Amino acid sequence: MVSPHLPWQAEVIDKQDESSSVFTLSLRITDPAVSKSYRFTPGQFNMLYLYGVGEVAISIVSDPENDSLLEHTIRAVGRVTRGLAGLKRGDRIGLRGPYGRGWPLDRAQGKDVLAITGGLGCAPSISVINYIMKRRNEFGHLTIMQGVKHSGDLLWRERYAQWDKRPDTRVLLSADVGGPLWPWHVGPVTVLFDEAHIDPNTTLVILCGPEGMMHASIQHLLERGLKEDSIWLSMERNMQCAIRQCGHCQYGGKFVCSDGPVFSYPEVKPLFRIKGF
């Protein structure tokens, strides 16, 4: 990264609508030298800048070894993200990054991995699932637990179906409210624990989603004998500068943009679920 303050120019190579409000942008940095030197790890994020509107922190969901494209799955909920939703192929935006700390893939090597996600903010976990799928023999059993509020909120149904067919992999899905054709579980994501493959001695957990869901999942995991330092979670805060200067994402003595967004549970336990933090 040449300068943490200045964005590079990136071109929209493709835009894929995932739902009525969620889409994926595939970007390519236009400067060949910068594009070649750019490196990231799953769990990190970029700042995407829409000229004349502003910028927003978005997780990177593509594989780190994909030298040509950077993929970002985005939910259109605010001024910047709605503007990004209106982009088309060939449009240009600004990009700063990568920022933050990613998932502990070195610690996950050779272990079972349990990925628990909730709601529509599952992009940080999708990046590490994609990573494991392309290097399947380097990891143990993979269990993917995804919960949504309504059955219509579930993204990537075909992708989940493909993952569930992979060796030593299991996908468990739930919805708080199931539609008439919903074939999976009804209830919060925690209803899936009884069917999950969890060996407390060999499992590393990655968590992403609403903090209430993550808190409930952590309690279930601890009851099943998981060690606290085997639980990792991606925190979401208002990251406006990404370089620990604006203070919007300060979390006690830490900054989510630089010390996270991925934390081990012991790092955030003292403040986790305390109102105001």
C-alpha positions as CSV (number, residue, x, y, z in Angstrom):
1,M,0.0,0.0,0.0
2,V,1.7,3.2,-1.2
3,S,-0.4,5.7,0.9
4,P,-3.1,4.8,3.4
5,H,-4.9,8.2,2.6
6,L,-5.1,8.1,-1.2
7,P,-7.4,5.7,-3.2
8,W,-6.3,3.8,-6.3
9,Q,-8.6,3.7,-9.3
10,A,-10.5,0.5,-9.8
11,E,-12.7,-0.6,-12.7
12,V,-15.9,-2.5,-12.3
13,I,-15.4,-5.7,-14.3
14,D,-18.7,-7.3,-13.3
15,K,-21.7,-6.7,-11.1
16,Q,-23.8,-9.6,-9.9
17,D,-27.2,-9.1,-8.2
18,E,-27.5,-11.6,-5.3
19,S,-30.9,-10.4,-4.1
20,S,-33.1,-7.3,-4.4
21,S,-30.7,-5.4,-2.0
22,V,-27.4,-7.4,-2.1
23,F,-24.9,-7.4,-5.0
24,T,-21.3,-8.4,-5.7
25,L,-18.9,-6.1,-7.4
26,S,-15.8,-7.5,-9.2
27,L,-13.1,-4.9,-9.4
28,R,-9.7,-4.6,-11.0
29,I,-7.1,-2.0,-9.9
30,T,-6.3,-0.1,-13.1
31,D,-2.6,0.5,-12.3
32,P,-0.9,-2.8,-13.4
33,A,2.0,-2.3,-10.9
34,V,-0.4,-1.7,-8.0
35,S,-2.6,-4.6,-9.0
36,K,0.4,-6.9,-9.1
37,S,1.6,-5.9,-5.7
38,Y,-1.8,-5.9,-3.9
39,R,-2.1,-8.6,-1.3
40,F,-4.7,-9.4,1.3
41,T,-5.9,-12.2,3.6
42,P,-9.5,-13.4,4.1
43,G,-11.3,-11.3,6.7
44,Q,-9.6,-8.0,5.7
45,F,-11.6,-5.2,4.0
46,N,-11.2,-2.4,1.5
47,M,-12.5,1.2,1.6
48,L,-14.5,1.7,-1.6
49,Y,-14.8,5.3,-2.6
50,L,-17.7,6.5,-4.9
51,Y,-16.5,9.8,-6.4
52,G,-18.5,12.8,-5.1
53,V,-20.4,10.7,-2.6
54,G,-18.1,9.1,0.0
55,E,-16.5,5.8,0.9
56,V,-17.5,2.7,2.9
57,A,-15.7,-0.3,4.4
58,I,-16.5,-3.5,2.5
59,S,-15.1,-7.0,3.2
60,I,-13.2,-8.8,0.4
61,V,-14.8,-12.1,-0.5
62,S,-12.5,-13.3,-3.4
63,D,-9.6,-15.6,-3.0
64,P,-6.2,-14.1,-2.2
65,E,-4.6,-15.9,-5.1
66,N,-6.9,-14.4,-7.7
67,D,-4.5,-11.9,-9.1
68,S,-7.0,-10.2,-11.4
69,L,-10.2,-9.5,-9.5
70,L,-11.2,-8.2,-6.1
71,E,-14.8,-9.2,-5.2
72,H,-17.0,-7.4,-2.6
73,T,-20.5,-8.4,-1.6
74,I,-22.5,-5.3,-0.6
75,R,-25.9,-4.6,0.9
76,A,-27.5,-1.4,-0.4
77,V,-28.5,0.3,2.9
78,G,-27.0,3.8,2.8
79,R,-26.0,6.6,0.5
80,V,-22.7,5.2,-0.6
81,T,-23.8,1.6,-1.0
82,R,-26.9,2.6,-2.9
83,G,-24.7,4.6,-5.2
84,L,-22.4,1.6,-5.7
85,A,-25.5,-0.5,-6.5
86,G,-26.0,1.8,-9.5
87,L,-22.6,1.1,-11.1
88,K,-22.2,-0.9,-14.3
89,R,-19.3,-2.6,-16.1
90,G,-16.6,-0.1,-17.0
91,D,-17.4,2.4,-14.3
92,R,-14.5,3.6,-12.1
93,I,-14.3,4.0,-8.3
94,G,-11.6,4.6,-5.7
95,L,-10.2,1.8,-3.6
96,R,-8.0,1.9,-0.5
97,G,-6.7,-1.1,1.3
98,P,-6.4,-3.8,2.4
99,Y,-7.0,-3.0,6.0
100,G,-7.3,-4.8,9.3
101,R,-6.5,-8.2,10.6
102,G,-7.9,-11.3,8.9
103,W,-8.9,-14.8,10.1
104,P,-6.2,-16.9,11.8
105,L,-5.7,-19.3,8.9
106,D,-2.3,-20.5,10.2
107,R,-4.0,-21.7,13.4
108,A,-6.8,-23.4,11.4
109,Q,-4.4,-25.5,9.3
110,G,-5.1,-29.2,9.9
111,K,-8.1,-28.4,12.2
112,D,-11.8,-28.8,12.0
113,V,-13.4,-25.5,11.2
114,L,-16.9,-24.4,12.3
115,A,-18.2,-21.3,10.5
116,I,-21.3,-19.7,12.1
117,T,-22.9,-16.8,10.3
118,G,-26.1,-14.9,10.8
119,G,-28.2,-12.4,8.8
120,L,-27.0,-10.7,5.6
121,G,-23.6,-9.7,7.0
122,C,-21.9,-13.0,6.2
123,A,-19.3,-11.7,3.7
124,P,-16.4,-11.9,6.1
125,S,-17.0,-15.6,6.7
126,I,-17.7,-16.4,3.0
127,S,-14.1,-15.3,2.3
128,V,-12.6,-17.9,4.6
129,I,-15.0,-20.6,3.4
130,N,-14.0,-19.9,-0.2
131,Y,-10.3,-20.1,0.9
132,I,-10.8,-23.5,2.6
133,M,-12.8,-24.9,-0.3
134,K,-9.9,-24.2,-2.7
135,R,-7.4,-25.9,-0.3
136,R,-9.7,-28.6,1.1
137,N,-6.9,-31.1,2.0
138,E,-5.2,-28.6,4.3
139,F,-8.1,-28.5,6.8
140,G,-10.2,-31.0,8.7
141,H,-14.0,-31.3,8.8
142,L,-15.8,-28.1,7.8
143,T,-19.2,-27.3,9.2
144,I,-21.1,-24.2,7.9
145,M,-24.0,-22.9,10.0
146,Q,-26.0,-20.1,8.5
147,G,-29.0,-18.4,10.1
148,V,-31.3,-15.7,8.6
149,K,-34.3,-13.9,9.9
150,H,-36.6,-14.9,7.0
151,S,-36.2,-17.7,4.5
152,G,-36.2,-15.2,1.7
153,D,-33.1,-13.6,3.1
154,L,-30.8,-16.6,2.3
155,L,-28.2,-15.8,-0.3
156,W,-26.2,-18.2,-2.4
157,R,-28.5,-21.2,-2.1
158,E,-26.7,-22.9,-5.1
159,R,-23.3,-22.3,-3.5
160,Y,-24.4,-23.8,-0.2
161,A,-25.8,-26.8,-2.1
162,Q,-22.4,-27.3,-3.9
163,W,-20.5,-26.9,-0.6
164,D,-22.6,-29.6,1.1
165,K,-21.6,-32.1,-1.6
166,R,-17.9,-31.7,-0.9
167,P,-16.0,-34.3,1.2
168,D,-15.9,-33.9,4.9
169,T,-18.2,-30.8,4.7
170,R,-21.6,-30.2,6.1
171,V,-24.0,-27.2,5.6
172,L,-26.7,-26.5,8.2
173,L,-29.3,-23.7,7.5
174,S,-32.0,-22.1,9.6
175,A,-34.5,-19.2,9.4
176,D,-36.3,-17.6,12.2
177,V,-39.3,-17.5,9.9
178,G,-39.5,-20.2,7.3
179,G,-41.5,-19.8,4.1
180,P,-43.9,-22.5,2.7
181,L,-41.1,-24.1,0.6
182,W,-38.3,-23.7,3.2
183,P,-36.8,-27.2,3.5
184,W,-34.4,-26.6,6.4
185,H,-34.6,-25.7,10.1
186,V,-36.9,-23.1,11.6
187,G,-35.5,-21.1,14.5
188,P,-32.3,-19.2,15.5
189,V,-29.0,-20.5,14.3
190,T,-28.4,-22.0,17.7
191,V,-31.0,-24.7,16.9
192,L,-28.4,-26.2,14.6
193,F,-25.8,-27.0,17.3
194,D,-27.2,-30.5,18.0
195,E,-26.5,-31.5,14.4
196,A,-23.1,-29.9,14.1
197,H,-19.8,-31.8,14.2
198,I,-17.9,-30.2,17.1
199,D,-14.8,-31.8,18.6
200,P,-13.7,-29.2,21.3
201,N,-10.1,-30.5,21.0
202,T,-9.7,-30.0,17.3
203,T,-12.2,-27.3,16.3
204,L,-11.5,-23.6,15.5
205,V,-14.6,-21.4,15.2
206,I,-15.2,-18.4,13.0
207,L,-18.2,-16.2,13.8
208,C,-19.8,-13.4,11.9
209,G,-23.2,-11.6,12.2
210,P,-25.3,-9.7,14.7
211,E,-23.6,-9.5,18.1
212,G,-26.7,-11.0,19.8
213,M,-26.4,-14.1,17.6
214,M,-22.6,-14.3,18.2
215,H,-23.1,-14.0,22.0
216,A,-25.7,-16.8,22.0
217,S,-23.5,-19.0,19.8
218,I,-20.4,-18.4,22.1
219,Q,-22.4,-19.6,25.1
220,H,-23.4,-22.8,23.3
221,L,-19.8,-23.4,22.3
222,L,-18.4,-22.9,25.7
223,E,-21.0,-25.3,27.1
224,R,-19.7,-27.9,24.7
225,G,-16.1,-27.5,25.9
226,L,-14.7,-25.2,23.3
227,K,-11.8,-23.1,24.6
228,E,-12.2,-19.3,24.5
229,D,-9.1,-18.8,22.4
230,S,-10.5,-21.2,19.7
231,I,-13.3,-18.8,19.0
232,W,-12.8,-16.0,16.5
233,L,-15.3,-13.4,15.5
234,S,-15.5,-10.5,13.0
235,M,-16.7,-7.3,14.6
236,E,-18.7,-4.6,12.7
237,R,-18.3,-0.9,13.5
238,N,-18.6,2.4,11.7
239,M,-15.1,2.4,10.1
240,Q,-14.7,5.8,8.4
241,C,-10.9,6.2,8.0
242,A,-9.6,2.7,8.4
243,I,-6.3,4.0,9.8
244,R,-7.3,4.5,13.5
245,Q,-7.5,8.2,13.3
246,C,-11.2,9.2,13.3
247,G,-12.1,7.1,16.4
248,H,-15.5,6.0,15.1
249,C,-14.6,2.3,15.5
250,Q,-12.8,2.5,18.8
251,Y,-13.7,-0.4,21.0
252,G,-12.3,0.2,24.4
253,G,-8.6,0.5,23.9
254,K,-8.7,-1.1,20.5
255,F,-9.7,0.0,17.0
256,V,-11.8,-2.4,15.0
257,C,-10.3,-1.1,11.7
258,S,-6.7,-2.0,12.6
259,D,-6.7,-4.3,15.6
260,G,-9.6,-6.2,14.0
261,P,-12.1,-6.6,12.5
262,V,-11.2,-10.2,13.4
263,F,-10.6,-10.8,17.1
264,S,-10.2,-13.8,19.3
265,Y,-13.0,-14.0,21.8
266,P,-10.7,-13.4,24.9
267,E,-9.6,-10.1,23.3
268,V,-13.2,-8.6,23.2
269,K,-14.8,-10.6,26.0
270,P,-14.5,-7.8,28.7
271,L,-16.6,-5.4,26.5
272,F,-18.6,-7.8,24.3
273,R,-22.4,-7.1,24.5
274,I,-22.0,-4.1,26.8
275,K,-24.2,-1.3,25.6
276,G,-22.3,1.7,24.2
277,F,-19.3,-0.4,23.0
